[in-house]
Amino acid sequence: ARARRIFRSLVRSFRPSPDATLSFYYCGLAAAEYNLGLRKAADRSVENAELALQSGGRTLNRVRMAATLCALHSWLGRQAAAEEWRRYLSAIDCPEETKRVFLDRSDLIVRRSTESSSLVLL
């Protein structure tokens, strides 16, 4: 519940300027909500994270968040959505090795979340 309060506060603070940073906070909020069993609220937070990411931001943040959304959807069993975010990530203009590192991190998020039976984005 504490994580949810913190991420809600961060979302409110950054909402006026949506970008990849706001997407990060929405993903944190979604993770807290999923872990609390608040699936509808979490799904809305994921949708907001996706919209915020597509609003722009620094390239590295966009790569990180696309990989994070891929992990989140993979862990939830939403393979089609995960694949969409992989395609989005592959279209970002940055070095392939950078993309690979964040996709590897995405796999690690899924593995850790599966092991702990809760969504762990860190």
Salt bridges, closest charged atoms under 4 A:
GLU33 OE2 - ARG4 NE 3.21
ASP43 OD1 - ARG78 NH2 2.72
GLU50 OE2 - HIS73 NE2 2.70
GLU83 OE2 - ARG87 NH1 3.98
GLU96 OE2 - LYS99 NZ 3.19
ASP104 OD1 - ARG100 NH1 2.96
ASP107 OD1 - ARG86 NH2 3.97
